Amino acid sequence: MNREGFMKLNKMALALSGGIIWGATIFLATIFLLLTGGQGETLSKLNAFYFGYSFSFLGSLAGLLWGFVDGFVVGWLFGLIYNAFAKEK
């Protein structure tokens, strides 16, 4: 298999998609557990990382915001590192 080069990633697109997906995941997981009567013991531990997060509706909004920021930064850094090692086509 001949690999002459890899396509570069769009860092902003990767950052936005990572932020949207991770923020929505935190938000929807919290809301799902609230609606189904779950205890939320595991999700409650996110308050150590996300300021203002709690296992509540208001806390899910904080989780949405911090999850977006977290996913955005990780996505952007992944794109940066990938592009640093990818060769141009």
Secondary structure, DSSP 8 states (H G I E B T S, - for coil): ----------HHHHHHHHHHHHHHHHHHHHHHHHHHT---HHHHGGGGTSTT--SSHHHHHHHHHHHHHHHHHHHHHHHHHHHHH----
